[in-house]
């Protein structure tokens, strides 16, 4: 028996998969565009920013990156390290208000061997988790089911951020 899972929102990605941004680095290209909602940028700090992952593992999966292209944590300066850690904390508080997860996975992608799609730019993942959120779709089908549209999630998170 063949099952079909329709995901029409993926068509834009498939259609444009061969086109890269100007540098091929979303952490440089997207902040430069100043189209935050379109690019899912939730918050801009002085040295780093928070954006939603366009291909999330769960609802509310956020990315935190320095504006400066840095491949290795030891190459970040103290201001960047401090602000990034403050943004990890803020991301947890924001996602708790919107999604009420049971826990979090928080990790850093540094280098291709660590799974970084952009190994020349260190970045953090904040992934909300719920008890029992792994099901047959992810385990057997290597498919993630995200129950909310990204822009709906973006708008809810922005409302929390803006409320301060």
Buried (B, 14 or more C-beta within 10 A) or exposed (E): EEEEEEEEEEEEEEEEEEEEEEBEBBBBBBBEEEEBEEBBBBBEBEBBBBBBBEEBBBBBBBBBBBBBBBEEEEEBEEEBBEBBEEBBEBBBEBBBBBBEBEEBEBEBBBEEEEEBEBBBBBBBBBBBBEEEBEEEEBEEEEEBEBEBEBEEBBEBBBEBBEEE
